[in-house]
Structure formats: C-alpha cells, structure tokens
Amino acid sequence: MRQGTRNLITDIAGLRVGNARDDGLRSGVTVLLADRPLACGVNVMGGAPGTRETDLLAPDKMVPAVDALVLSGGSAFGLAACDGVAEGLRAMGRGFQVGPVRVPIVPGAIVFDLLNGGDKDWGANPYPGLGRAALSAAAPDFAIGSEGGGTGALTHRWKGGLGSASAVLDCGITIGALVVVNALGSVTAGSGRQFWAAPYELGDEFGGLGLNGPYDPGHEPQATKRLGEATTIAIVATDAALDKAGLTRLATAAQDGMARAILPSHTPFDGDLVFAVSTGARPLPDPAITPFALGHAAACVLARAIARGVHAASPRPGDLQPCWSGAGTDPR
C-alpha cells in the first residue's frame, strides 16, 4: 500500500472536492462531486447524528446512486447546504430522472460548530449559499485543515479541521478518505502531540513523529463538550466496483479508522458517520478477498485523514483552541 499522487480523495479518477468558508461565521461547507452519479452506502455509529437523505442509501432502497455528498458545519442549519448544492446540480442538468424531471440526490451530514466563537447572528441561513459556492469550487486539488466543513471544527484539545488521504493497493485499486474532525475525543495521546493514528502514517504526512510517546491505556478521558456538540463525519471513496451493499460494509469497516485515530470515538455526544462511494471503474480482482483488503485500507486511510486534518489546521484570530502545528515539535 502506498500514498496516491496527491494524497487526497481525488486520487480516485473522476472525483472533485470543493470548499467554501465564511471566516466571520467561522464555518463552512465541503462538497464531493463526481463526473457521474456514485453508488453510495453509509454507516452511522455516533449517538447524535445530523443527516439528510441517508435512508435512501440502504441497499434495499430504490435510488441507485448519488450526485454529490455534503459535509457541513452549522449543526441542523448546515443541512441547508444540500439545498444549495441540489440547486446547482439542477442547473447543470444533473439528478435522478423521474419522467421529464431530474431530482439531484444530495445526502449530507453536519457537525456542531455553533459555539466556536464565530458570528452566528445571521438573518437568512448562510449555508445554501456556502453549499452552492463549494459546488462551484469543486476541483481535483483542494486545501485541507481550516477549510470547508472543517473551518470551525474543534476537538478535545486541538483545533480540528478538514482532512484527506489516499492509498493505492498492490492490486491497483485506489481508496481515499475525506473527513471533518470535530470530535469530543482526542486525536493525540495524553498531554503530548503524538497522534493516535501514528501506526498508520505513510511518510511524514502528519509530522512523522513515529511511535514514541506516553500511551496510558488506563487513562479515562473526560467529556469537554456537551450532548450534540461533537461529531466526526467522513467519506471514503474507491474506484473498485462495489454496489450499495458492498459500500455499506466498506463504510462500516472504515469506522475502525475513526476508533484508531480518536479516543474515545462513537460516543453518545458524537454524530460519527461514514459515507462510502464508488466510481465503479475497476472490477474486483478477487470478489472474496478484495473487499476484505479494502475494508482494512479504508480504516487506515480514514485514520490518516483524521490526523492530517488536525495537523493541517491553521491559526486564525479568535481561535478557542491551539493548532497542533503551532505547538512545537516535542511529541511528549
């Protein structure tokens, strides 16, 4: 397994990501778009999710694919970002055909960033406009860290952010992850800077600190956010030809990456969710073994993307938490 060329989810051919942010609002939106509709599954393990159209993604539901996915700040208000994306897609002629009408299928998930110091005293809901702007910005190259849906993200200790990573398996299949890290739990061990995801790092993509560090397996972390204030939402994508059932299983396996990179994760206070999508460009080399390998790779890639999101976060005036990148180089 090796990194993709960009080390972004867009190493999967045909995928694009767009970000939009409002620094005054201290929030934003990230959109995943593809050249054509994507088969999609979802898994929700957090106790406080905020979602749109996830019921459609069950293997027994009629709609076979999605036109875009949205990861947004704004709590429940942020789900309106999907409206802006749907309107933009409609103008592009995209959507599920129902007679003469096309209906864009745009599932989304949100994180709670309403108490991060930004100006939330808006009149009209800003998220439809942010969604439309993120759709317009979609491209193969995009920024991570304090961008898009990760603009106002916080974690237990460090400023959170938008992360992404990719990997190419020995069989040639590519898998990538895109994640907004706004967790109740900590991405680093103890009081140091050592990422829990360190065993899965490729090169020095999030600091290259190796496996040093004081890990205390008996540590019992305390909740620093209240019910509904935390969430990590993610997308894993692959070019392997998987159907909705296979992608539902891939999303489930990818949740292991969240548990490896954030301690604790999947709490009653988090809305932890993973979408899984496929472009279907590559047949499975081995229908029995390849899904097993993909599940492991998805967990590893998501763990790396989580660490990269925090690693890449940048300081801005009014921050309530420090950035990992500005805290020195001593891992202890």
C-alpha positions as CSV (number, residue, x, y, z in Angstrom):
1,M,0.0,0.0,0.0
2,R,1.3,3.5,-0.9
3,Q,0.1,7.0,-1.0
4,G,-1.7,8.3,-4.1
5,T,-0.2,11.1,-6.1
6,R,-2.0,13.9,-4.3
7,N,-2.6,12.0,-1.0
8,L,-6.2,13.2,-1.4
9,I,-9.5,11.5,-2.0
10,T,-9.4,13.0,-5.5
11,D,-6.6,10.5,-6.4
12,I,-9.6,8.5,-7.5
13,A,-10.2,9.5,-11.1
14,G,-13.3,11.5,-11.7
15,L,-13.7,12.8,-8.1
16,R,-13.6,16.5,-7.3
17,V,-13.9,18.4,-3.9
18,G,-15.0,21.9,-3.3
19,N,-14.7,24.0,-0.2
20,A,-16.4,27.3,0.9
21,R,-15.9,29.0,4.2
22,D,-17.0,32.2,6.0
23,D,-14.4,33.4,8.4
24,G,-16.8,35.7,10.2
25,L,-19.3,32.8,10.7
26,R,-16.3,30.5,11.4
27,S,-17.9,27.7,9.5
28,G,-18.1,26.3,6.0
29,V,-19.1,23.5,3.6
30,T,-17.3,20.8,1.7
31,V,-18.8,19.0,-1.3
32,L,-17.7,15.8,-3.0
33,L,-18.7,15.7,-6.7
34,A,-18.0,13.2,-9.5
35,D,-18.2,13.1,-13.2
36,R,-21.2,10.8,-13.0
37,P,-23.5,9.5,-10.2
38,L,-21.8,7.4,-7.5
39,A,-23.0,4.2,-5.8
40,C,-23.1,5.0,-2.1
41,G,-23.6,3.4,1.3
42,V,-23.5,4.9,4.8
43,N,-22.8,3.8,8.4
44,V,-23.7,5.8,11.5
45,M,-22.2,4.9,14.9
46,G,-22.4,8.2,16.8
47,G,-25.2,8.9,19.2
48,A,-26.1,12.4,17.9
49,P,-26.1,12.4,14.1
50,G,-27.4,15.1,11.9
51,T,-28.1,13.9,8.3
52,R,-30.0,14.3,5.1
53,E,-31.3,11.5,2.8
54,T,-29.2,8.8,4.4
55,D,-32.3,6.4,4.3
56,L,-32.0,6.4,0.5
57,L,-28.6,4.7,0.8
58,A,-29.8,1.5,2.3
59,P,-29.2,-1.4,-0.1
60,D,-33.0,-2.1,-0.4
61,K,-33.9,1.4,-1.4
62,M,-34.8,2.5,-5.0
63,V,-32.3,5.3,-5.7
64,P,-29.1,3.6,-7.1
65,A,-26.6,6.5,-6.8
66,V,-25.9,10.0,-5.5
67,D,-25.0,13.1,-7.4
68,A,-22.9,14.7,-4.6
69,L,-22.2,14.4,-0.9
70,V,-22.0,17.4,1.6
71,L,-20.1,17.7,4.8
72,S,-21.1,20.9,6.5
73,G,-20.7,22.9,9.7
74,G,-23.7,24.7,11.2
75,S,-25.5,21.9,13.0
76,A,-29.0,21.4,11.8
77,F,-28.9,24.7,9.9
78,G,-26.0,23.3,7.9
79,L,-28.2,20.7,6.3
80,A,-29.5,23.5,4.1
81,A,-26.1,23.5,2.3
82,C,-27.5,20.4,0.5
83,D,-30.3,22.7,-0.9
84,G,-27.7,25.0,-2.5
85,V,-25.8,22.0,-3.9
86,A,-29.0,20.5,-5.3
87,E,-30.0,23.8,-7.0
88,G,-26.5,24.0,-8.6
89,L,-26.7,20.4,-9.8
90,R,-30.2,21.0,-11.2
91,A,-28.9,23.9,-13.2
92,M,-26.2,21.6,-14.5
93,G,-28.8,19.1,-15.6
94,R,-27.8,16.5,-13.0
95,G,-30.2,14.4,-11.0
96,F,-32.3,11.2,-10.7
97,Q,-34.7,11.0,-13.7
98,V,-38.4,11.0,-12.9
99,G,-40.3,11.4,-16.1
100,P,-39.3,14.8,-17.5
101,V,-37.9,16.0,-14.2
102,R,-34.4,15.5,-12.7
103,V,-34.0,15.5,-8.9
104,P,-30.4,15.8,-7.7
105,I,-29.7,13.3,-4.9
106,V,-27.5,15.0,-2.3
107,P,-27.1,13.3,1.0
108,G,-25.2,15.3,3.7
109,A,-24.1,15.3,7.3
110,I,-23.3,18.1,9.7
111,V,-21.0,18.9,12.6
112,F,-21.9,21.2,15.5
113,D,-19.7,24.4,15.4
114,L,-22.2,26.9,16.8
115,L,-20.1,27.6,20.0
116,N,-16.7,28.2,18.4
117,G,-16.6,32.0,18.6
118,G,-18.0,32.9,15.2
119,D,-20.8,35.3,14.5
120,K,-23.9,33.1,14.4
121,D,-26.4,36.0,14.5
122,W,-27.3,35.7,10.8
123,G,-30.6,36.7,9.1
124,A,-31.0,34.4,6.2
125,N,-29.5,31.0,6.6
126,P,-26.0,31.3,5.0
127,Y,-25.5,27.6,4.3
128,P,-27.4,27.2,1.0
129,G,-25.0,29.9,-0.5
130,L,-22.0,28.2,1.0
131,G,-23.1,24.9,-0.5
132,R,-23.5,26.4,-3.9
133,A,-20.1,28.1,-3.6
134,A,-18.4,24.8,-2.6
135,L,-20.0,23.1,-5.6
136,S,-18.7,25.7,-7.9
137,A,-15.2,25.4,-6.4
138,A,-15.0,21.6,-6.9
139,A,-11.7,20.5,-8.4
140,P,-9.1,17.7,-8.1
141,D,-6.9,19.8,-5.9
142,F,-8.2,21.3,-2.7
143,A,-7.0,22.6,0.6
144,I,-7.3,20.7,3.9
145,G,-7.0,22.0,7.5
146,S,-9.1,25.0,8.4
147,E,-11.2,24.9,5.2
148,G,-14.6,24.0,4.1
149,G,-16.6,21.9,6.6
150,G,-13.6,21.9,8.9
151,T,-13.3,25.7,9.2
152,G,-14.7,25.9,12.7
153,A,-14.0,22.4,13.9
154,L,-12.7,21.8,17.4
155,T,-11.6,18.6,19.2
156,H,-10.9,17.6,22.8
157,R,-7.6,19.6,22.8
158,W,-6.6,20.9,19.4
159,K,-8.3,22.9,16.7
160,G,-9.9,20.4,14.3
161,G,-10.2,20.6,10.5
162,L,-10.8,19.0,7.2
163,G,-8.5,16.0,6.4
164,S,-7.9,13.8,3.4
165,A,-5.6,10.9,2.5
166,S,-5.4,8.2,-0.1
167,A,-3.8,4.8,-0.8
168,V,-3.1,2.6,-3.8
169,L,-3.4,-1.1,-3.0
170,D,-1.0,-3.6,-4.6
171,C,-3.8,-4.8,-6.9
172,G,-4.0,-1.2,-8.3
173,I,-7.3,-0.2,-6.6
174,T,-7.3,3.3,-5.1
175,I,-9.1,4.3,-1.9
176,G,-9.3,7.7,-0.3
177,A,-10.9,9.5,2.6
178,L,-12.3,12.9,3.3
179,V,-13.2,13.9,6.9
180,V,-14.3,16.8,9.1
181,V,-12.8,16.3,12.5
182,N,-14.9,17.9,15.2
183,A,-14.6,15.2,17.8
184,L,-15.3,15.1,21.5
185,G,-12.3,12.8,21.8
186,S,-8.6,13.4,21.5
187,V,-6.6,12.8,18.4
188,T,-3.3,12.8,20.4
189,A,-2.2,10.6,23.3
190,G,-2.2,12.1,26.8
191,S,-0.9,15.6,27.1
192,G,1.6,15.3,24.2
193,R,1.4,15.8,20.4
194,Q,1.7,12.1,19.4
195,F,-1.2,11.2,17.1
196,W,-3.1,8.0,17.9
197,A,-3.0,7.3,14.2
198,A,0.8,7.2,14.2
199,P,1.0,3.4,13.4
200,Y,-0.8,4.1,10.0
201,E,1.2,7.1,8.9
202,L,2.8,7.0,5.4
203,G,6.0,9.1,5.3
204,D,5.7,12.2,7.4
205,E,2.2,13.2,6.3
206,F,1.2,14.4,9.8
207,G,4.5,15.2,11.5
208,G,6.5,11.9,11.2
209,L,6.8,11.6,15.0
210,G,6.8,7.8,14.8
211,L,5.5,5.6,17.6
212,N,7.2,7.4,20.5
213,G,5.0,8.8,23.2
214,P,3.4,8.1,26.6
215,Y,0.4,5.9,26.0
216,D,-1.6,5.3,29.1
217,P,-4.2,2.6,28.4
218,G,-5.8,3.3,31.8
219,H,-6.5,6.9,31.1
220,E,-10.2,7.8,31.3
221,P,-10.8,11.0,29.3
222,Q,-13.4,13.5,30.4
223,A,-16.1,14.9,28.1
224,T,-15.3,18.6,27.3
225,K,-18.3,19.0,25.0
226,R,-21.9,18.6,25.7
227,L,-24.5,16.4,24.1
228,G,-24.8,17.1,20.3
229,E,-21.7,19.4,20.2
230,A,-19.3,16.9,18.7
231,T,-19.1,14.8,15.6
232,T,-16.7,13.4,13.0
233,I,-18.2,13.0,9.6
234,A,-16.3,11.3,6.7
235,I,-16.4,10.0,3.2
236,V,-14.4,7.0,1.9
237,A,-14.2,6.5,-1.8
238,T,-12.8,3.9,-4.1
239,D,-12.6,3.0,-7.8
240,A,-13.4,-0.6,-7.0
241,A,-16.8,-1.8,-8.4
242,L,-18.9,-2.2,-5.3
243,D,-22.7,-2.0,-5.1
244,K,-24.7,-0.3,-2.3
245,A,-24.4,-3.4,-0.1
246,G,-20.7,-3.6,-0.5
247,L,-20.3,0.1,0.1
248,T,-22.4,-0.1,3.3
249,R,-20.0,-2.8,4.5
250,L,-17.0,-0.6,3.4
251,A,-18.4,2.4,5.4
252,T,-18.8,0.1,8.5
253,A,-15.2,-1.2,8.2
254,A,-13.9,2.4,7.8
255,Q,-15.4,3.3,11.2
256,D,-12.5,1.3,12.7
257,G,-10.2,4.1,11.4
258,M,-12.1,6.6,13.4
259,A,-11.7,4.5,16.5
260,R,-8.0,4.2,15.9
261,A,-7.4,7.9,15.4
262,I,-9.8,9.5,18.0
263,L,-10.1,8.3,21.7
264,P,-12.9,8.0,22.6
265,S,-15.0,7.9,19.4
266,H,-18.6,6.9,18.7
267,T,-19.8,8.4,21.9
268,P,-23.4,9.4,22.8
269,F,-22.2,13.0,22.3
270,D,-20.8,12.5,18.7
271,G,-22.7,12.0,15.5
272,D,-20.0,9.9,13.9
273,L,-20.8,8.9,10.3
274,V,-19.1,7.5,7.3
275,F,-20.3,7.6,3.7
276,A,-18.7,5.2,1.2
277,V,-18.8,5.8,-2.6
278,S,-17.5,4.1,-5.7
279,T,-16.9,5.2,-9.2
280,G,-17.0,1.5,-10.3
281,A,-14.1,2.0,-12.7
282,R,-12.2,-1.2,-11.7
283,P,-13.6,-4.7,-11.3
284,L,-12.7,-6.5,-8.1
285,P,-9.6,-8.7,-8.8
286,D,-10.9,-11.2,-6.3
287,P,-14.6,-10.9,-5.2
288,A,-13.9,-12.7,-1.9
289,I,-10.5,-11.2,-0.9
290,T,-10.5,-7.7,-2.3
291,P,-13.4,-6.4,-0.2
292,F,-11.5,-7.7,2.9
293,A,-8.4,-5.8,1.8
294,L,-10.5,-2.7,1.0
295,G,-12.0,-2.7,4.5
296,H,-8.6,-2.6,6.1
297,A,-7.4,0.0,3.8
298,A,-10.4,2.2,4.4
299,A,-9.8,2.1,8.1
300,C,-6.1,3.0,7.7
301,V,-6.8,5.8,5.2
302,L,-9.5,7.4,7.4
303,A,-7.2,7.3,10.4
304,R,-4.6,9.1,8.4
305,A,-7.0,11.6,7.1
306,I,-8.2,12.5,10.6
307,A,-4.7,13.1,11.8
308,R,-3.9,15.2,8.6
309,G,-7.0,17.3,9.3
310,V,-5.7,18.3,12.7
311,H,-2.1,18.5,11.6
312,A,-3.0,21.0,8.8
313,A,-5.3,23.3,10.8
314,S,-4.1,26.9,10.7
315,P,-4.5,29.7,13.3
316,R,-7.0,32.5,12.8
317,P,-8.0,35.4,15.1
318,G,-10.3,34.4,17.8
319,D,-9.4,30.8,18.0
320,L,-10.6,29.0,21.1
321,Q,-8.1,26.2,20.8
322,P,-4.4,25.9,19.7
323,C,-3.3,24.5,16.4
324,W,-1.2,21.3,16.5
325,S,1.2,22.9,14.0
326,G,2.0,25.8,16.3
327,A,2.7,23.8,19.5
328,G,6.4,22.9,18.9
329,T,7.9,19.7,17.8
330,D,8.4,17.7,21.1
331,P,6.0,14.8,21.0
332,R,5.9,14.3,24.7
